[in-house]
Amino acid sequence: MLQTACITIGLALIYPSRNHDQNQAFFKMCHFLENHDEEKLTISDLRGKMNEFLTDKDSHPYGNCYLKVKLKEQYGESIYIAEGEGLDDIVTMREKTSQILQSYFKCTNQDGDEESQKRAILETAARLIKSDIKINVPSNTKEYPSTDALRLDSALAFIPDTLSSFLNSLFTGKDILRKVASIGKAIIQAVRPRAVLAPLQIGLAVQTHHLYRSKFIVDTLCEMGFCSSYGEVLRFEKNAADCVAPDMLGEDIDMKDATLLFAADNVDHNVLTIDGKGTFYGMGMIGAMTPGQSTKRIDPRRNISEVNIVDKTKVEIIEHRFSGHVHRTVKFQELPKHVCDRRIDLLWELSFNFKRATPNWQGMMHTVHRGSEHPGQSSVLYLPIIDMYSGDKTCILSTLEFLSNLAMKHHVVPIITFDQPLYWKAAELIINSPNNNLKEIVLMLGCFHTFMNLLGAIGTLMKGTGLQ
């Protein structure tokens, strides 16, 4: 730093006109800093802004180290530079508490009416709170807040003590902590709109957009200061999808003592339009994990132009070019015989003769299985959609290949569920496929379609018997 300062002073003695140009650019840069204090400005940003204000083509802006020295000479203790190893130095204007109080006492010593005194107290309190927000609230706009930051205790810890005390003294009622957290973060976001990304504001905006898909509602709440903008929501969704795309099931997912079941079905949209346009045919995929597991990710906050989700979530389309011979008869392997004690049915039927109240069949099964270990609630993981007609064998084959590779990546057996039309075609593809990995797939028919097939078989057998 000393060497840089000596070089700068030496150049100033040799080139006085250039030194004058640098001084003018420095003062213009300081004026820009004072008028844009709500932004997150670094030393590099201010150096770039100083370079814009230079008029002499031979002039150069101050170096970062010397610029910090000049800023401290210009503002003294009214400027705060947060220095971090490997990170950009963030510059923030602040007012010391002693300076604010001295300004207040100077105003109170002057003659004034009661309204002027009241206004002076309010302005002093606002300056104290604003100063604490600038100093104590971290400025992080490079990544989105985690879900833990949305909890009430984390939200309250995010608010400075002065603002929290003010809101607690202002509100009345038994349960005011949630109001303090929400309104406090709204005030912080309004004080530093470009330097702080309040967790509750972005969380409410994402939730509102997820429930109602209304740009008008999100932007209206944003104008009132309650949530982030609609553009910020779209930016978050792009970054979140880009973060999940490399590993859709999560790298920290523990597949030990867990079951993963894939399901795929058509996701058609607007299939019956008047002009035949705007229709969409696709194959949707999900993964159900039991017991459910959650994974935590840190979503970076990048510009939408830097995010490329299409290539990361694109499912490779494998053309169906097997032999023209089609299996008309598919032989299924014999299912394992599950142990089922039919005496439970007899016990339940005999219980109707008892004097005590008898549970229904659901209650009976609940009683029988009481004390059994329940794996817990499942978690659903959303997978990419293939933009292709789901009944096409090329689409079905691409689905089988994608899910099989995803299961192999996590060292689990691929278990895939289809409905009846897709199930039959998928079974033909697996039998005819030369790929041995596809033959490892456990293909299942959905429970609903299995039950419908049973009812259909009964209806066919009973047709013409007069039982309709």
C-alpha positions as a Markdown table, in Angstrom:
| # | Residue | x | y | z |
|---|---|---|---|---|
| 1 | Met | 0.0 | 0.0 | 0.0 |
| 2 | Leu | 2.9 | 2.4 | 0.9 |
| 3 | Gln | 4.6 | 1.7 | -2.4 |
| 4 | Thr | 1.4 | 2.4 | -4.4 |
| 5 | Ala | 0.9 | 5.7 | -2.5 |
| 6 | Cys | 4.5 | 6.8 | -3.2 |
| 7 | Ile | 4.1 | 6.0 | -6.9 |
| 8 | Thr | 0.9 | 8.0 | -7.1 |
| 9 | Ile | 2.4 | 11.0 | -5.3 |
| 10 | Gly | 5.4 | 10.9 | -7.6 |
| 11 | Leu | 3.2 | 10.8 | -10.7 |
| 12 | Ala | 1.2 | 13.7 | -9.3 |
| 13 | Leu | 4.4 | 15.9 | -9.1 |
| 14 | Ile | 5.4 | 15.0 | -12.6 |
| 15 | Tyr | 2.0 | 15.4 | -14.2 |
| 16 | Pro | 0.0 | 18.1 | -12.3 |
| 17 | Ser | -2.8 | 18.3 | -15.0 |
| 18 | Arg | -3.3 | 14.5 | -14.8 |
| 19 | Asn | -3.5 | 14.8 | -11.0 |
| 20 | His | -6.2 | 17.5 | -11.3 |
| 21 | Asp | -8.2 | 15.2 | -13.6 |
| 22 | Gln | -7.9 | 12.4 | -11.1 |
| 23 | Asn | -9.0 | 14.6 | -8.2 |
| 24 | Gln | -12.1 | 15.7 | -10.2 |
| 25 | Ala | -12.9 | 12.1 | -11.1 |
| 26 | Phe | -12.4 | 11.1 | -7.4 |
| 27 | Phe | -14.9 | 13.8 | -6.1 |
| 28 | Lys | -17.4 | 12.8 | -8.8 |
| 29 | Met | -17.1 | 9.2 | -7.7 |
| 30 | Cys | -17.6 | 10.2 | -4.1 |
| 31 | His | -20.8 | 12.1 | -5.1 |
| 32 | Phe | -21.9 | 8.9 | -6.8 |
| 33 | Leu | -21.2 | 6.9 | -3.7 |
| 34 | Glu | -23.2 | 9.2 | -1.5 |
| 35 | Asn | -26.2 | 9.1 | -3.8 |
| 36 | His | -26.1 | 5.3 | -4.4 |
| 37 | Asp | -25.4 | 4.1 | -0.9 |
| 38 | Glu | -28.3 | 1.6 | -1.1 |
| 39 | Glu | -26.4 | -0.4 | -3.7 |
| 40 | Lys | -23.8 | -3.0 | -2.9 |
| 41 | Leu | -20.6 | -1.2 | -4.1 |
| 42 | Thr | -17.1 | -2.6 | -3.9 |
| 43 | Ile | -13.8 | -0.9 | -4.2 |
| 44 | Ser | -13.5 | -2.4 | -7.8 |
| 45 | Asp | -16.9 | -0.9 | -8.7 |
| 46 | Leu | -15.8 | 2.6 | -7.4 |
| 47 | Arg | -12.5 | 2.3 | -9.3 |
| 48 | Gly | -14.4 | 1.5 | -12.5 |
| 49 | Lys | -16.8 | 4.5 | -11.8 |
| 50 | Met | -13.8 | 6.8 | -11.3 |
| 51 | Asn | -12.4 | 5.6 | -14.6 |
| 52 | Glu | -15.6 | 6.6 | -16.3 |
| 53 | Phe | -15.3 | 10.2 | -14.9 |
| 54 | Leu | -11.7 | 10.7 | -16.2 |
| 55 | Thr | -11.5 | 13.1 | -19.2 |
| 56 | Asp | -7.8 | 12.9 | -20.0 |
| 57 | Lys | -7.0 | 9.7 | -22.0 |
| 58 | Asp | -3.6 | 9.5 | -20.3 |
| 59 | Ser | -5.1 | 9.6 | -16.8 |
| 60 | His | -5.7 | 6.4 | -14.8 |
| 61 | Pro | -7.8 | 5.7 | -11.8 |
| 62 | Tyr | -6.4 | 5.2 | -8.3 |
| 63 | Gly | -5.4 | 1.6 | -7.4 |
| 64 | Asn | -7.6 | -0.3 | -5.0 |
| 65 | Cys | -5.3 | 0.1 | -2.0 |
| 66 | Tyr | -4.7 | 3.8 | -2.6 |
| 67 | Leu | -8.4 | 4.4 | -3.3 |
| 68 | Lys | -9.3 | 2.9 | 0.2 |
| 69 | Val | -6.8 | 5.4 | 1.7 |
| 70 | Lys | -8.3 | 8.3 | -0.1 |
| 71 | Leu | -11.9 | 7.3 | 0.9 |
| 72 | Lys | -10.9 | 7.0 | 4.6 |
| 73 | Glu | -9.2 | 10.5 | 4.3 |
| 74 | Gln | -12.3 | 11.9 | 2.7 |
| 75 | Tyr | -15.0 | 10.4 | 5.1 |
| 76 | Gly | -13.0 | 9.3 | 8.1 |
| 77 | Glu | -15.1 | 7.1 | 10.4 |
| 78 | Ser | -18.3 | 7.8 | 8.3 |
| 79 | Ile | -17.2 | 5.1 | 5.9 |
| 80 | Tyr | -17.0 | 1.4 | 6.5 |
| 81 | Ile | -15.0 | -1.0 | 4.3 |
| 82 | Ala | -15.7 | -4.7 | 4.9 |
| 83 | Glu | -12.5 | -6.5 | 4.0 |
| 84 | Gly | -12.4 | -10.3 | 3.5 |
| 85 | Glu | -9.8 | -12.7 | 2.2 |
| 86 | Gly | -10.4 | -13.5 | -1.4 |
| 87 | Leu | -13.5 | -11.4 | -1.5 |
| 88 | Asp | -14.2 | -7.9 | -2.8 |
| 89 | Asp | -14.1 | -5.1 | -0.3 |
| 90 | Ile | -17.6 | -3.8 | 0.2 |
| 91 | Val | -17.9 | 0.0 | 0.9 |
| 92 | Thr | -20.8 | 1.3 | 3.0 |
| 93 | Met | -21.5 | 4.8 | 4.2 |
| 94 | Arg | -22.5 | 5.0 | 7.9 |
| 95 | Glu | -23.1 | 7.5 | 10.6 |
| 96 | Lys | -21.6 | 7.0 | 14.1 |
| 97 | Thr | -24.1 | 7.0 | 17.0 |
| 98 | Ser | -22.2 | 9.9 | 18.6 |
| 99 | Gln | -22.6 | 12.0 | 15.4 |
| 100 | Ile | -26.3 | 11.3 | 15.2 |
| 101 | Leu | -26.9 | 12.2 | 18.9 |
| 102 | Gln | -24.8 | 15.4 | 18.6 |
| 103 | Ser | -26.9 | 16.5 | 15.6 |
| 104 | Tyr | -30.0 | 15.8 | 17.6 |
| 105 | Phe | -28.9 | 17.8 | 20.7 |
| 106 | Lys | -27.9 | 20.6 | 18.4 |
| 107 | Cys | -31.4 | 20.7 | 17.0 |
| 108 | Thr | -33.0 | 20.5 | 20.5 |
| 109 | Asn | -31.0 | 23.5 | 21.7 |
| 110 | Gln | -32.5 | 25.7 | 19.1 |
| 111 | Asp | -35.8 | 27.3 | 19.7 |
| 112 | Gly | -38.7 | 25.3 | 18.2 |
| 113 | Asp | -42.2 | 24.3 | 18.9 |
| 114 | Glu | -43.4 | 20.9 | 20.1 |
| 115 | Glu | -43.9 | 19.5 | 16.6 |
| 116 | Ser | -40.3 | 20.4 | 15.6 |
| 117 | Gln | -39.0 | 18.6 | 18.7 |
| 118 | Lys | -41.1 | 15.6 | 17.9 |
| 119 | Arg | -39.9 | 15.5 | 14.3 |
| 120 | Ala | -36.3 | 15.8 | 15.4 |
| 121 | Ile | -36.7 | 12.8 | 17.7 |
| 122 | Leu | -38.3 | 10.7 | 14.9 |
| 123 | Glu | -35.6 | 11.7 | 12.4 |
| 124 | Thr | -32.9 | 10.8 | 15.0 |
| 125 | Ala | -34.4 | 7.4 | 15.6 |
| 126 | Ala | -34.7 | 6.7 | 11.9 |
| 127 | Arg | -31.0 | 7.6 | 11.4 |
| 128 | Leu | -29.9 | 5.3 | 14.2 |
| 129 | Ile | -31.9 | 2.4 | 12.9 |
| 130 | Lys | -30.7 | 3.0 | 9.3 |
| 131 | Ser | -27.1 | 3.1 | 10.5 |
| 132 | Asp | -27.5 | -0.2 | 12.3 |
| 133 | Ile | -29.1 | -1.8 | 9.2 |
| 134 | Lys | -26.1 | -0.7 | 7.1 |
| 135 | Ile | -23.5 | -2.0 | 9.6 |
| 136 | Asn | -25.1 | -5.1 | 11.0 |
| 137 | Val | -27.1 | -6.6 | 8.2 |
| 138 | Pro | -24.8 | -8.7 | 5.9 |
| 139 | Ser | -24.9 | -7.8 | 2.2 |
| 140 | Asn | -25.1 | -11.0 | 0.2 |
| 141 | Thr | -26.6 | -10.9 | -3.3 |
| 142 | Lys | -24.5 | -13.7 | -4.9 |
| 143 | Glu | -26.7 | -16.5 | -3.6 |
| 144 | Tyr | -30.3 | -17.0 | -2.5 |
| 145 | Pro | -31.2 | -17.6 | 1.2 |
| 146 | Ser | -31.6 | -21.1 | 2.4 |
| 147 | Thr | -34.9 | -22.5 | 3.7 |
| 148 | Asp | -33.5 | -22.3 | 7.3 |
| 149 | Ala | -33.4 | -18.5 | 6.9 |
| 150 | Leu | -37.2 | -18.6 | 6.7 |
| 151 | Arg | -37.7 | -19.9 | 10.2 |
| 152 | Leu | -39.0 | -17.5 | 12.8 |
| 153 | Asp | -35.9 | -17.6 | 15.0 |
| 154 | Ser | -33.6 | -17.0 | 12.0 |
| 155 | Ala | -35.8 | -14.2 | 10.7 |
| 156 | Leu | -35.7 | -12.4 | 14.1 |
| 157 | Ala | -31.9 | -12.8 | 14.3 |
| 158 | Phe | -31.6 | -11.1 | 10.9 |
| 159 | Ile | -33.1 | -7.9 | 12.3 |
| 160 | Pro | -30.9 | -5.4 | 14.2 |
| 161 | Asp | -31.6 | -4.9 | 17.8 |
| 162 | Thr | -32.6 | -1.2 | 17.4 |
| 163 | Leu | -35.2 | -2.0 | 14.7 |
| 164 | Ser | -36.4 | -5.0 | 16.7 |
| 165 | Ser | -36.9 | -2.9 | 19.9 |
| 166 | Phe | -38.7 | -0.2 | 17.9 |
| 167 | Leu | -41.2 | -2.7 | 16.4 |
| 168 | Asn | -41.7 | -4.6 | 19.7 |
| 169 | Ser | -42.6 | -1.3 | 21.4 |
| 170 | Leu | -44.9 | -0.3 | 18.5 |
| 171 | Phe | -47.0 | -3.5 | 18.2 |
| 172 | Thr | -49.5 | -4.8 | 20.7 |
| 173 | Gly | -50.9 | -8.3 | 21.2 |
| 174 | Lys | -49.8 | -11.7 | 22.4 |
| 175 | Asp | -48.1 | -13.1 | 19.3 |
| 176 | Ile | -46.2 | -10.3 | 17.6 |
| 177 | Leu | -43.0 | -12.0 | 16.7 |
| 178 | Arg | -44.1 | -13.0 | 13.3 |
| 179 | Lys | -45.2 | -9.4 | 12.6 |
| 180 | Val | -41.9 | -8.1 | 13.8 |
| 181 | Ala | -40.0 | -10.5 | 11.6 |
| 182 | Ser | -42.0 | -9.8 | 8.4 |
| 183 | Ile | -42.3 | -6.0 | 8.8 |
| 184 | Gly | -38.7 | -5.7 | 10.0 |
| 185 | Lys | -37.4 | -7.5 | 6.9 |
| 186 | Ala | -39.6 | -5.3 | 4.7 |
| 187 | Ile | -38.0 | -2.2 | 6.2 |
| 188 | Ile | -34.5 | -3.6 | 5.7 |
| 189 | Gln | -35.3 | -4.5 | 2.1 |
| 190 | Ala | -36.6 | -0.9 | 1.6 |
| 191 | Val | -33.5 | 0.7 | 3.2 |
| 192 | Arg | -31.1 | -1.3 | 1.0 |
| 193 | Pro | -33.0 | -2.7 | -2.0 |
| 194 | Arg | -30.0 | -3.5 | -4.1 |
| 195 | Ala | -27.6 | -4.7 | -1.4 |
| 196 | Val | -29.8 | -7.1 | 0.6 |
| 197 | Leu | -31.9 | -10.0 | -0.4 |
| 198 | Ala | -34.3 | -10.5 | 2.5 |
| 199 | Pro | -35.3 | -14.2 | 2.9 |
| 200 | Leu | -39.0 | -13.6 | 3.7 |
| 201 | Gln | -39.5 | -11.3 | 0.7 |
| 202 | Ile | -38.1 | -13.8 | -1.8 |
| 203 | Gly | -39.9 | -16.6 | 0.0 |
| 204 | Leu | -43.3 | -15.0 | -0.1 |
| 205 | Ala | -42.8 | -14.0 | -3.8 |
| 206 | Val | -41.9 | -17.6 | -4.8 |
| 207 | Gln | -44.8 | -19.1 | -2.8 |
| 208 | Thr | -47.4 | -16.6 | -4.2 |
| 209 | His | -46.2 | -17.3 | -7.8 |
| 210 | His | -46.3 | -21.0 | -7.2 |
| 211 | Leu | -49.9 | -20.9 | -5.9 |
| 212 | Tyr | -51.5 | -18.3 | -8.2 |
| 213 | Arg | -49.1 | -17.8 | -11.2 |
| 214 | Ser | -50.1 | -14.1 | -11.2 |
| 215 | Lys | -47.6 | -11.5 | -12.2 |
| 216 | Phe | -50.1 | -8.8 | -11.1 |
| 217 | Ile | -50.3 | -10.1 | -7.5 |
| 218 | Val | -46.5 | -10.5 | -7.1 |
| 219 | Asp | -45.7 | -7.1 | -8.5 |
| 220 | Thr | -48.5 | -5.5 | -6.4 |
| 221 | Leu | -47.1 | -7.0 | -3.2 |
| 222 | Cys | -43.6 | -6.0 | -4.4 |
| 223 | Glu | -44.6 | -2.3 | -4.8 |
| 224 | Met | -46.0 | -2.4 | -1.2 |
| 225 | Gly | -42.7 | -3.8 | 0.0 |
| 226 | Phe | -43.9 | -7.2 | 1.2 |
| 227 | Cys | -42.1 | -9.4 | -1.4 |
| 228 | Ser | -39.6 | -9.4 | -4.2 |
| 229 | Ser | -40.4 | -8.6 | -7.8 |
| 230 | Tyr | -41.8 | -11.0 | -10.4 |
| 231 | Gly | -38.5 | -10.7 | -12.4 |
| 232 | Glu | -36.6 | -11.9 | -9.2 |
| 233 | Val | -39.0 | -14.9 | -8.9 |
| 234 | Leu | -38.2 | -15.9 | -12.5 |
| 235 | Arg | -34.6 | -15.5 | -11.9 |
| 236 | Phe | -34.8 | -17.7 | -8.8 |
| 237 | Glu | -36.6 | -20.4 | -10.6 |
| 238 | Lys | -34.0 | -20.5 | -13.4 |
| 239 | Asn | -31.1 | -20.6 | -10.9 |
| 240 | Ala | -32.9 | -23.3 | -8.8 |
| 241 | Ala | -33.5 | -25.5 | -11.8 |
| 242 | Asp | -30.0 | -25.0 | -13.0 |
| 243 | Cys | -28.7 | -26.0 | -9.5 |
| 244 | Val | -30.8 | -29.2 | -9.4 |
| 245 | Ala | -30.2 | -30.2 | -13.0 |
| 246 | Pro | -26.7 | -31.8 | -12.6 |
| 247 | Asp | -28.0 | -34.3 | -10.0 |
| 248 | Met | -31.7 | -34.5 | -9.8 |
| 249 | Leu | -31.9 | -36.9 | -6.9 |
| 250 | Gly | -29.3 | -35.1 | -4.9 |
| 251 | Glu | -25.7 | -36.0 | -4.2 |
| 252 | Asp | -26.3 | -36.4 | -0.4 |
| 253 | Ile | -29.2 | -38.8 | -0.8 |
| 254 | Asp | -28.6 | -42.0 | 1.2 |
| 255 | Met | -30.1 | -44.9 | -0.7 |
| 256 | Lys | -29.4 | -47.3 | 2.1 |
| 257 | Asp | -32.6 | -48.7 | 3.7 |
| 258 | Ala | -34.6 | -46.7 | 1.1 |
| 259 | Thr | -36.8 | -47.6 | -1.9 |
| 260 | Leu | -36.9 | -45.6 | -5.1 |
| 261 | Leu | -39.9 | -46.0 | -7.4 |
| 262 | Phe | -40.0 | -44.3 | -10.8 |
| 263 | Ala | -43.3 | -43.4 | -12.5 |
| 264 | Ala | -43.9 | -42.1 | -16.0 |
| 265 | Asp | -47.0 | -41.0 | -17.8 |
| 266 | Asn | -48.3 | -38.6 | -20.5 |
| 267 | Val | -48.6 | -34.9 | -19.6 |
| 268 | Asp | -50.7 | -33.6 | -22.5 |
| 269 | His | -51.9 | -30.0 | -22.5 |
| 270 | Asn | -54.5 | -28.3 | -24.7 |
| 271 | Val | -55.1 | -31.4 | -26.8 |
| 272 | Leu | -58.5 | -30.2 | -28.0 |
| 273 | Thr | -58.1 | -26.7 | -29.4 |
| 274 | Ile | -60.3 | -25.2 | -32.2 |
| 275 | Asp | -57.4 | -24.4 | -34.5 |
| 276 | Gly | -55.2 | -27.4 | -33.5 |
| 277 | Lys | -52.4 | -25.1 | -32.3 |
| 278 | Gly | -50.9 | -24.7 | -28.9 |
| 279 | Thr | -51.1 | -28.4 | -28.1 |
| 280 | Phe | -48.4 | -30.1 | -26.1 |
| 281 | Tyr | -47.7 | -33.9 | -25.9 |
| 282 | Gly | -45.0 | -35.0 | -23.5 |
| 283 | Met | -43.8 | -37.7 | -21.1 |
| 284 | Gly | -43.5 | -36.7 | -17.5 |
| 285 | Met | -41.4 | -38.6 | -14.9 |
| 286 | Ile | -41.2 | -38.5 | -11.1 |
| 287 | Gly | -39.3 | -40.5 | -8.5 |
| 288 | Ala | -40.9 | -41.5 | -5.2 |
| 289 | Met | -38.5 | -42.3 | -2.4 |
| 290 | Thr | -39.5 | -44.1 | 0.8 |
| 291 | Pro | -38.8 | -43.1 | 3.5 |
| 292 | Gly | -38.7 | -39.5 | 2.3 |
| 293 | Gln | -35.4 | -37.7 | 2.4 |
| 294 | Ser | -34.6 | -34.0 | 1.9 |
| 295 | Thr | -31.5 | -32.5 | 0.4 |
| 296 | Lys | -30.2 | -29.0 | 0.9 |
| 297 | Arg | -28.7 | -27.0 | -1.9 |
| 298 | Ile | -27.2 | -23.5 | -2.1 |
| 299 | Asp | -28.7 | -21.7 | -5.1 |
| 300 | Pro | -26.4 | -19.2 | -6.7 |
| 301 | Arg | -27.9 | -15.9 | -7.9 |
| 302 | Arg | -26.7 | -15.5 | -11.5 |
| 303 | Asn | -28.2 | -13.6 | -14.4 |
| 304 | Ile | -30.7 | -15.4 | -16.5 |
| 305 | Ser | -28.5 | -15.0 | -19.5 |
| 306 | Glu | -25.7 | -17.1 | -17.7 |
| 307 | Val | -28.1 | -20.0 | -16.9 |
| 308 | Asn | -28.5 | -22.8 | -19.5 |
| 309 | Ile | -31.0 | -25.3 | -18.3 |
| 310 | Val | -32.0 | -26.8 | -21.6 |
| 311 | Asp | -28.7 | -28.7 | -22.1 |
| 312 | Lys | -28.5 | -29.9 | -18.5 |
| 313 | Thr | -32.0 | -31.2 | -18.3 |
| 314 | Lys | -32.3 | -32.5 | -21.9 |
| 315 | Val | -33.1 | -36.2 | -22.1 |
| 316 | Glu | -31.2 | -38.0 | -24.8 |
| 317 | Ile | -33.6 | -39.2 | -27.5 |
| 318 | Ile | -32.8 | -42.8 | -28.5 |
| 319 | Glu | -34.4 | -43.8 | -31.8 |
| 320 | His | -36.4 | -47.0 | -31.8 |
| 321 | Arg | -34.8 | -49.2 | -34.4 |
| 322 | Phe | -35.2 | -52.7 | -33.2 |
| 323 | Ser | -36.2 | -55.6 | -35.4 |
| 324 | Gly | -39.6 | -55.4 | -37.0 |
| 325 | His | -40.6 | -58.6 | -35.2 |
| 326 | Val | -43.0 | -57.8 | -32.4 |
| 327 | His | -43.8 | -60.2 | -29.5 |
| 328 | Arg | -47.4 | -60.9 | -29.6 |
| 329 | Thr | -47.2 | -63.0 | -26.5 |
| 330 | Val | -45.3 | -61.8 | -23.4 |
| 331 | Lys | -44.5 | -64.3 | -20.7 |
| 332 | Phe | -44.3 | -62.8 | -17.3 |
| 333 | Gln | -42.2 | -64.3 | -14.5 |
| 334 | Glu | -44.1 | -65.9 | -11.6 |
| 335 | Leu | -44.5 | -63.5 | -8.8 |
| 336 | Pro | -43.3 | -64.5 | -5.3 |
| 337 | Lys | -46.1 | -65.8 | -3.1 |
| 338 | His | -46.7 | -63.4 | -0.3 |
| 339 | Val | -47.6 | -64.9 | 3.1 |
| 340 | Cys | -51.2 | -63.9 | 3.8 |
| 341 | Asp | -53.1 | -65.4 | 6.7 |
| 342 | Arg | -56.7 | -65.7 | 5.6 |
| 343 | Arg | -57.7 | -66.4 | 9.2 |
| 344 | Ile | -57.8 | -62.7 | 9.7 |
| 345 | Asp | -60.8 | -62.5 | 7.4 |
| 346 | Leu | -62.6 | -65.2 | 9.4 |
| 347 | Leu | -61.7 | -63.5 | 12.7 |
| 348 | Trp | -63.1 | -60.2 | 11.4 |
| 349 | Glu | -66.4 | -61.9 | 10.3 |
| 350 | Leu | -66.8 | -63.7 | 13.6 |
| 351 | Ser | -66.3 | -60.4 | 15.5 |
| 352 | Phe | -69.7 | -59.2 | 14.4 |
| 353 | Asn | -71.3 | -61.7 | 16.8 |
| 354 | Phe | -69.5 | -60.1 | 19.7 |
| 355 | Lys | -71.4 | -57.7 | 22.0 |
| 356 | Arg | -68.6 | -55.1 | 21.9 |
| 357 | Ala | -68.4 | -52.7 | 18.9 |
| 358 | Thr | -66.6 | -54.2 | 16.0 |
| 359 | Pro | -64.2 | -52.1 | 13.8 |
| 360 | Asn | -64.6 | -51.9 | 10.1 |
| 361 | Trp | -62.1 | -53.6 | 7.8 |
| 362 | Gln | -59.8 | -50.5 | 7.9 |
| 363 | Gly | -59.8 | -50.5 | 11.7 |
| 364 | Met | -59.2 | -54.3 | 11.7 |
| 365 | Met | -56.1 | -54.0 | 9.6 |
| 366 | His | -54.9 | -51.1 | 11.7 |
| 367 | Thr | -55.3 | -53.2 | 14.8 |
| 368 | Val | -53.4 | -56.2 | 13.2 |
| 369 | His | -50.5 | -54.1 | 12.1 |
| 370 | Arg | -50.2 | -52.0 | 15.2 |
| 371 | Gly | -46.6 | -51.9 | 16.4 |
| 372 | Ser | -45.2 | -52.6 | 12.9 |
| 373 | Glu | -42.4 | -50.4 | 11.7 |
| 374 | His | -43.6 | -47.8 | 9.2 |
| 375 | Pro | -41.0 | -46.5 | 6.8 |
| 376 | Gly | -42.4 | -43.0 | 6.9 |
| 377 | Gln | -43.8 | -40.6 | 4.4 |
| 378 | Ser | -42.4 | -40.7 | 0.8 |
| 379 | Ser | -40.9 | -37.8 | -0.9 |
| 380 | Val | -41.6 | -37.0 | -4.6 |
| 381 | Leu | -38.7 | -35.9 | -6.8 |
| 382 | Tyr | -39.6 | -34.2 | -10.1 |
| 383 | Leu | -37.6 | -35.3 | -13.2 |
| 384 | Pro | -37.5 | -33.7 | -16.7 |
| 385 | Ile | -40.3 | -33.9 | -19.3 |
| 386 | Ile | -39.7 | -35.3 | -22.8 |
| 387 | Asp | -41.3 | -33.1 | -25.4 |
| 388 | Met | -42.6 | -36.0 | -27.5 |
| 389 | Tyr | -45.8 | -38.0 | -27.9 |
| 390 | Ser | -45.8 | -40.4 | -25.0 |
| 391 | Gly | -47.2 | -43.3 | -27.0 |
| 392 | Asp | -44.3 | -43.2 | -29.4 |
| 393 | Lys | -41.9 | -46.1 | -28.8 |
| 394 | Thr | -38.9 | -43.7 | -29.3 |
| 395 | Cys | -40.2 | -41.6 | -26.4 |
| 396 | Ile | -40.8 | -44.7 | -24.2 |
| 397 | Leu | -37.3 | -46.1 | -25.0 |
| 398 | Ser | -35.7 | -42.8 | -24.2 |
| 399 | Thr | -37.6 | -42.8 | -20.9 |
| 400 | Leu | -36.4 | -46.3 | -20.0 |
| 401 | Glu | -32.8 | -45.4 | -20.8 |
| 402 | Phe | -32.9 | -42.2 | -18.8 |
| 403 | Leu | -34.4 | -43.8 | -15.7 |
| 404 | Ser | -32.2 | -46.8 | -15.9 |
| 405 | Asn | -29.0 | -44.7 | -16.1 |
| 406 | Leu | -30.2 | -42.5 | -13.2 |
| 407 | Ala | -30.9 | -45.6 | -11.0 |
| 408 | Met | -27.5 | -47.1 | -11.9 |
| 409 | Lys | -25.8 | -43.8 | -10.9 |
| 410 | His | -27.2 | -44.3 | -7.4 |
| 411 | His | -26.7 | -48.0 | -7.3 |
| 412 | Val | -30.3 | -49.0 | -7.1 |
| 413 | Val | -32.5 | -51.3 | -9.1 |
| 414 | Pro | -34.7 | -49.4 | -11.6 |
| 415 | Ile | -38.4 | -49.9 | -10.7 |
| 416 | Ile | -40.6 | -48.1 | -13.2 |
| 417 | Thr | -44.4 | -47.8 | -13.2 |
| 418 | Phe | -46.5 | -47.2 | -16.3 |
| 419 | Asp | -50.2 | -47.2 | -17.1 |
| 420 | Gln | -51.7 | -50.0 | -19.2 |
| 421 | Pro | -51.0 | -48.7 | -22.8 |
| 422 | Leu | -47.5 | -47.5 | -22.0 |
| 423 | Tyr | -46.8 | -50.6 | -19.9 |
| 424 | Trp | -47.4 | -53.0 | -22.8 |
| 425 | Lys | -45.2 | -51.1 | -25.2 |
| 426 | Ala | -42.4 | -50.7 | -22.5 |
| 427 | Ala | -42.5 | -54.5 | -21.9 |
| 428 | Glu | -42.1 | -55.2 | -25.6 |
| 429 | Leu | -39.1 | -52.7 | -25.8 |
| 430 | Ile | -37.4 | -54.3 | -22.8 |
| 431 | Ile | -37.7 | -57.8 | -24.3 |
| 432 | Asn | -36.5 | -56.8 | -27.7 |
| 433 | Ser | -33.8 | -54.5 | -26.5 |
| 434 | Pro | -30.1 | -55.5 | -27.1 |
| 435 | Asn | -29.2 | -53.4 | -24.1 |
| 436 | Asn | -28.7 | -55.6 | -21.0 |
| 437 | Asn | -29.2 | -52.6 | -18.7 |
| 438 | Leu | -32.8 | -52.3 | -19.8 |
| 439 | Lys | -33.4 | -55.9 | -18.9 |
| 440 | Glu | -32.6 | -55.1 | -15.3 |
| 441 | Ile | -35.7 | -52.9 | -15.1 |
| 442 | Val | -38.5 | -54.1 | -12.9 |
| 443 | Leu | -41.6 | -53.0 | -14.9 |
| 444 | Met | -44.8 | -52.5 | -12.9 |
| 445 | Leu | -48.4 | -51.7 | -13.8 |
| 446 | Gly | -50.0 | -48.9 | -11.8 |
| 447 | Cys | -52.3 | -50.0 | -9.0 |
| 448 | Phe | -55.2 | -48.2 | -10.5 |
| 449 | His | -54.9 | -49.9 | -13.9 |
| 450 | Thr | -54.3 | -53.3 | -12.2 |
| 451 | Phe | -57.6 | -52.9 | -10.4 |
| 452 | Met | -59.3 | -51.7 | -13.6 |
| 453 | Asn | -58.0 | -54.7 | -15.5 |
| 454 | Leu | -59.5 | -57.0 | -12.7 |
| 455 | Leu | -62.9 | -55.3 | -13.0 |
| 456 | Gly | -62.7 | -55.5 | -16.7 |
| 457 | Ala | -62.0 | -59.2 | -16.6 |
| 458 | Ile | -64.9 | -59.8 | -14.2 |
| 459 | Gly | -67.1 | -57.7 | -16.5 |
| 460 | Thr | -66.1 | -59.7 | -19.5 |
| 461 | Leu | -66.8 | -63.0 | -17.7 |
| 462 | Met | -70.1 | -61.9 | -16.4 |
| 463 | Lys | -71.3 | -60.4 | -19.6 |
| 464 | Gly | -74.6 | -61.9 | -20.8 |
| 465 | Thr | -75.4 | -63.5 | -17.4 |
| 466 | Gly | -78.1 | -61.0 | -16.5 |
| 467 | Leu | -76.1 | -59.6 | -13.6 |
| 468 | Gln | -75.7 | -56.1 | -15.1 |
